[in-house]
Amino acid sequence: MQSGREKAYAYLKDSVLTDPEMQDRFLSEQEIADRIGVSRTPIREALLLLAAEDLVRLVPKRGAHIAPLSGREIRDLMEMRGLIERFAAERTTDRGTAPVDEMADILAHQDTLRGEETTKEFIAADHRFHATLVAAVGNTLMSRQYDALRSRQIRAGVLALYRSGNRQDEVLAEHRQILDCLVAGDAAAACAAIDSHIQATQHILLAA
């Protein structure tokens, strides 16, 4: 069973921080406590954890502030993603261990998640698609580092969908291209497809 702090942490990280409407706003500890049925103490503890991860900023006498992703954070995130995902594509292609069947299943599920009401599920599937490729490398430290990007990656992905009405269709097409290259065993083409996918999201986020 989750502790109050764990429940608050998961709710804040997966539901509140990923909500485009919550960007650049201060959080009400009491409102969140009432919403998930815990006291303010675990909310405060969860916010301290999130502050340590630089996901919120604690402002004296005002509370926790959700700072919008800056241009620098977006570029750094996409650069790190590119480094890890390209390496994963190259290594798994060389070894013949690219998890194409599992990625294809995730993509098929993602294709069913259309519309605003499934935006977060769509982006969560997006993360699983890429994380599955990274996990197939078999490097535990790399997988942990990639998982540490999850919250920022989902925030960025949800925001990109929010700003671009046809981004879901584009993401699915870009994922199919990556998968097709992996199936063909073409590491260079897979890396190029990964770069194109990441750059498309970055362009939407930085153009606003």
C-alpha positions, -999 to +999 in steps of 0.1 A: +000+000+000+012+035-009+021+059+019+005+093+019+038+108+007+041+083-021+005+089-031+010+126-031+042+124-050+027+102-077-003+124-081+017+156-083+043+142-107+019+123-130-012+144-130-005+180-118+029+187-133+019+173-167-012+195-169-005+224-194-031+245-175-010+242-143+022+256-158+035+288-142+010+284-113+014+281-075+000+249-059-024+249-030-013+222-005-048+221+010-066+218-023-043+189-033-047+173+001-085+174-002-084+161-037-065+129-029-076+124+007-044+129+027-032+155+052-010+185+042+021+169+057+026+142+030+018+169+004+046+190+018+070+161+019+062+152-017+068+188-028+102+187-011+111+156-032+099+173-064+119+204-055+150+183-051+144+171-087+140+207-099+104+199-109+089+226-087+103+257-070+095+264-034+090+301-028+089+314+008+054+325+019+040+316-015+044+279-018+053+256-046+056+270-081+054+250-113+079+268-136+072+263-173+099+243-191+125+269-203+141+268-237+173+256-221+155+228-203+138+217-235+170+217-255+189+198-228+161+173-225+160+166-262+198+164-265+199+138-237+171+119-252+188+119-286+221+106-271+205+077-253+180+067-279+204+068-308+229+046-288+201+022-280+191+020-317+227+013-327+235-012-300+203-032-303+205-032-341+241-044-340+232-072-316+199-081-333+180-075-300+158-045-310+125-052-292+104-047-324+075-069-314+070-052-280+074-017-296+049-026-323+024-036-296+029-003-278+025+016-310-008-003-319-021+006-284-010+042-288-029+044-321-061+038-302-056+068-279-069+097-298-084+130-287-078+154-258-093+130-232-065+105-237-036+130-241-017+119-211-022+082-219-010+089-254+022+105-241+027+078-215+026+053-243+051+075-262+075+072-233+071+034-231+078+031-268+112+048-264+120+034-230+114-002-243+142+004-268+165+018-242+158-011-218+167-036-245+204-024-243+206-041-210+225-012-193+208-007-159+224+027-153+214+040-187+178+028-182+177+046-148+190+078-163+164+076-191+136+069-166+147+100-147+138+120-177+102+106-177+084+135-160+100+162-181+095+141-212+058+136-205+054+173-196+070+183-229+050+158-249+017+168-235+025+204-241+035+197-277+001+180-283-017+209-266+000+233-290-003+213-322-037+199-332-023+172-355+007+162-334-008+128-325-009+117-361+026+130-366+040+112-336+024+079-347+039+083-382+073+091-367+072+061-344+063+039-374+093+052-392+116+044-363+101+009-360+104+002-397+141+011-396+147-011-366+128-040-383+150-035-414+181-035-392+192-001-405+208+016-375+217+048-394+182+052-407+168+045-372+190+072-357+179+097-383+143+089-377+148+093-339+165+127-345+137+138-368+111+128-342+128+146-314+135+177-334+098+180-345+087+181-308+115+206-299+104+228-328+068+230-316+079+237-280+104+264-289+082+281-316+055+291-290 
